[in-house]
Amino acid sequence: MEYGSIFGHGAYLGPDFTADTLRRSALSTKTYYELHGDPNAGEHTANDFKRNRYDADTGDLVFTAAQGSGFTDTEAHYGVYFAAPATETGLRLQALLQPQDVHALTSFFAWTAWVASATRPDKNYSYTNNWPPEPLVGNHPTASAIVFSMLSLATLLGGTGLLLGVFGRWRELGWQWRAHARIAFRRPADVQLTPSQRACAWFFFVMGALFLVQVLVGAASQHYRADVSNFFGFDLSRWLPYNLVRTWHVQLSIPEARWSDRAAKFSFWSLNIGLAWMVFATLFPLGILQLYESIEHGYYEARALSFLTNPTNRLLEWLRLPGDIVFIAGGVLPLLWICWCGVRYRVPFVADPESRASFLFTEVTEASVPEDAS
């Protein structure tokens, strides 16, 4: 899902629809009990969601009357939400108009909410270990979920360190046997392209162009977090809604290219400086703020559009703009230019066995090995 998520996974933009459905359904269910004079409305609401009423023999999932009322209210909400103008949500204009489509999507969200809240047979926690958390239905993360999450993080970091240590210790496994090799770069104008290389040159040029498109649509998807309704005075969501832009950004996979030494160095530092700026100016502080919001007020509030687009978060998103500019101008455009240089090169290829290296852009040569390295 490029817009929103389920089961508490989280997304760059959009709510977690499991948490959203849990909260809305629980509030409506509680209101139903309160309107019927139930003094224990909160307790009965939690019991309705925690009790597993799935019948394995018939394949039916039974809701109480109060839950049915909550489902109706939630379906009405999503009918308005997905039919709203794109400038309010970032989605395609009037994404869902047919009532049967809204009903089917709400049913799917309700099923994920049931999976996340109903207890497993003979257990006191849900199929997702009570995730996402929702106090109204008695969903609190289990101790095992927290412990294994910490263990998985420790295993990831420890395993990475162990792998690096092994490769650094035994020369035949790691990179040390190449430590004294040097790569010599040639300018595109000094390389004689073979017929097959000339045919592939257009591929690399198109590759560079697609890389530029990928970065631009990525910047556009990032801008949606800063302002859903306005893209520098232009309503981008009417033509390129967020979910479409995000899909292009994620799925446009670009292979590696070869380039000249100066351009490689310049692009390398531009790409990394731009990425570092994005991380420390925007992504890291946003993550801290969202973690605090989740702990202080709940997961539902941390994924709400009102939090994602509040003034503080918008400011942090705008602070990412210099990093985007460095990444695009210094990292992507040089790649596109070098690919174009390879395409427009017109020196004829001469099949000379004595100069086979003349059609290679790079050459690996062995440098002298220091005495203390043996």
N, C-alpha and C positions, 0 to 999 in steps of 0.2 A: 504494500500500500504506500503510494508516494504521498498521499495526503492523509494525515491522521494515522492511527494504528489501532491494534486490538491487543488484549491480554497485557496491557501495561508496558508494551515495548517502547513506546514513545516515538515521535516523528519530528522532523524539522519544523513543520507547520501543520496545524490541525489538531483536534483533540484526540485523546485515546478513547475510542468509542465504547470500549468495555467499561472504563471508569465513568464515562459520561452517561452511559445507559444505567449503570448501577446507581449513580447518584440521582438521576431524574426519576427512575422507577421507584427507588426507595422513598424519595420525598413524596411522590404521588401515593404510594402505598400507605405511608404514614398518615398523610392527609385523609385518606379514605377511612382509616380507623378512627381518626380524631373526629371526623364529621359524623361518625356513627356512635360517638360517645364512649369510645374505648379509652379507659384511663391508662392502659398499658400499650399504647399505640407503638411506641418505639420498640418494646420487647417483641410484640407480635410481628412487626415488620422484619426484624432480624430473623425471627424464627421462620417466617415465610421464605426468606431467601436461603437460609441455611438448610432447611429440610429438603432432602432429595426425593422428589416425587416422580422421578422417571420410572416408567414401567417397561422393563426389558422385554416382557412378553408381547406387548402390543406396540412398543416403540413410541408411546405417547409420553409427552412431558406435560404434566398438569399444573396449572397456575391456580392460586386462590383467587377469589373474587377481587380482593384488594390488589393483587399483582396484575390481574387483568385490567383493572382501572389504570394502573401505572403504565402498562403496555400501551393502552389507548392514548394516554397523554404523551408518552414518548414518541409514538408514531406521528401524532399531530405535530410535535416539535420538529421532527426530521422532515416532515412534509414541507414545512416552511423553510427550514434550514437549507435543504438541497435545491429548493426552487428560488432561493434569494438571488439577487444580482451578484455577479462574480466579485464586484468591488467590495463586498462585505466579508467574503470568506476566502477569496482567491481561487475558488473552483470555477469550472466551466459554467457559463451563464445558463441558469435553469437546468441543472444537471439531471434532475429527476422530476418529471412532471406527471407520470402515470401513477395513480394510487396503488396499483398492484406492485409497481417497482418499489415504492416507498415501504409498503407492507413487507415485501420480501427482505429488503435491506434491514428494516427494523427488527424483523424476526431473527436475522443473522446476528445482529448486535445483541439481542436479548438472549440468544443461545450462548454467546461468549460470556455474557454477564452471569448466566446460570452456571457455566463451567467454572467461572472464577469464584463463585460464592457458595454453591451447593456442596455439602460434604460428600466425600467419597463413601462408598459402602464400608461400614465398620471402621471409619476413620473420623477424626474430629476436625479435619481441614479439607479444603476444596481440591479440585483436580489441578489447580495451579498453585497450590500451597498458599491460598488466600491472597493471591496477587491478581490485580492491583488492590491495595488496601482501601477499605471504605468502612468507616466506623458505623454508619447507619445500618449496615447489614452484618455487623460483627466480623468484618474481614480485617484481620491483623496478621502481618507476616509471621510465619512460624519460625521457631528457633532454628530448625534445620535449614530453612531457606536462607537465613542470614549467615549461618555457619558455612554452608557449602558455597555461598557466594563469595565469602572471604577466602575460603580455601581455593576456589577456582582462580581468584585474582593472585593469590600467593603462588599457586602452581604455574600460572602464566609467567609471572615475573621470575620465579625461581628456575623454571624450565628454560626461559630465554637466557638467563645468566649461565646455566649449566651448558647449554649448547654453545654459547660463545666461548666459554672456558675450554671445552673439549676441542673446538676447532682452533683455538689459539695455542693449545698445548701440543697437539700432534700436527706437525707440519704437513704431513701427507693428506690430512683431512681438510685443512683450512686454507687460508689465503696466503700464508707466509711464503710458500714456494713461488708465488708471483710477486712478492714484495719488491723485488729488484728488477722487474720487467718494466719497460717503458713503452708508452704508446705514442707513436709519431703521427701527427695529423697533417693532411695535405689540404690545401685550398681547393674548393670545387673546380676552379679554373685550371688547376694543374693536373686534373684527372681526366684520362681518356675513357669515356664511357663505352662499354661494350654494347652491342645491340640489346642484350637482355637487361643490362643496367639502364639503358635509355628508356626501355619500355616500363621498367619499375620506377623510373624517376617521377612519372606522373602519379603513381600510387603514393609516393612519399609527399608530393605536393598536396594531393587531396587529403592525405593523412594530417598534414599540418593545418589545412583549412578546417578540417573537422575538429581538430584539437582547439582551434580558436573558437569555433562554434560552441564546443563543449564548455569552455571556460566562460564564454559570454552568457550562455543560458544558466550556468551555475551562479554567476553574479546576479542574474535576474531573479533566480529562486531565492537567493540570499536577501535581495531587496524586498521581497514579499514580507519578510519578518519585520523590516523597518517601516513599511507602509503598504498595506494590502491594496489600498484604493488608488494609489498614484505612483507612476513610474516616471519621475522627472516631468510631470505635467501631462503624461500620456497614460491612458487607461489600458495598460498591457493585458490585464486579465480578460478583456473582451476577446482578444485574439490569441494570446498564449497564456492560458490559465496555469496556476501553479503546478497542478499535478502533471500537466503535459511538459512544462519546462523542466521539472524535477526528473521526469522519466528520461528525457533526452540527455540531461546532465549526467545521470548515473549510468546509462546504458551505452553511451558513445565511447566505447573502449578504443584507445589509440595505442598502437605499438611504438616501439622505440626507433629513433632515427639517429643517423650519424652526421656530425657537423665539424666545423673547423674549431681549432683550439680556442681562439679568442671568443668566438660566439658561444662555445660550450661553457667556458668559464663564466661569461657574463650571464648567460641564461641560467646556469646552475645557481649562482648566488641570487639572481632575481627571483627565481622560483622559490628558493628556500627562505629568503627574507620576506617575500610576500606571504608565504605560508605561516611563518613565525608571527608576523604581524596579525594575521587573521586569528591565530590561536590565542595569543596573549592579550590582544586588544578586544576581542569579541567572544570567541568560543569558550575560553576558560572562565572569564567572569560571568558569562551567561549561565554556564553550568553550575557555578557556585550559587548564583541567585536562585536558579531553579531547584537545586538541592535544598536550599534553605526554605523555599516556599513549600516544597513537598513535605519537609519535616514539620514545619510550623503550622501549616494550614491543611495539608493533605495533597494526595496525588492528583485528584480531580482539579483542584485550583491551579496546580503547577502546569497542567496541560491545557488550561482554559485559554481561549483566544484573547480574553481581556488581559491576562498576565503576559502572554507572549508578545503582545503589541503595546504594552504600557510605555510611558515616556522614557523610563530608564533603559528598558530593553531596546527601544528604538534608537536611543543615543548610542548604545554599544554597537548596534548594527551599523550605524553610520560611521563609527570609528573604524570599521573594517575596510572602508572604501579605499584608503591609501594603499593597504596591502593588496587589494584587488588590482589596482592600477599598476603597481610594481610587478605583480605576477603576470598580468596580461602584456604590458608594454615591454618589460624586460625579459620575460621568460618565453612567452608564446610567439610573439611577433618575430623575434630572431629565428626561431625554428622555421616559421613559414617562409622567411626570406631566404634562408639557406637551401630549403627544398626547391624554391623557385630558381635559385642559382644553378642547382643541379639539372633542372628541367631545361633551362635556356642555353646550357653549354653546348657548343656546336663544333668543337674540335674533333675531327674524324678519328676513329679508333684504328690503330695499326697493330696487326697481329704480330708482335715481335717477341719471341721467347726470351730474349735478353732483357725485356722490360715488362715482365708480367706484373710487377708491383705497381706499374704506372696507372692501372685502372682500379686501385684500391684507395679508399678514402683514409684508411688507417692502417698502420702496420705495427705489430708487436715485436719489439726487439729486446734482447737480453742485455741488461746492464751488468757492470762488474759487481760481483758480490763482495761486500766487506769481509775482512778476515774474521771478525768476531761474530759473523752471522752463521758460520759453518758449525 
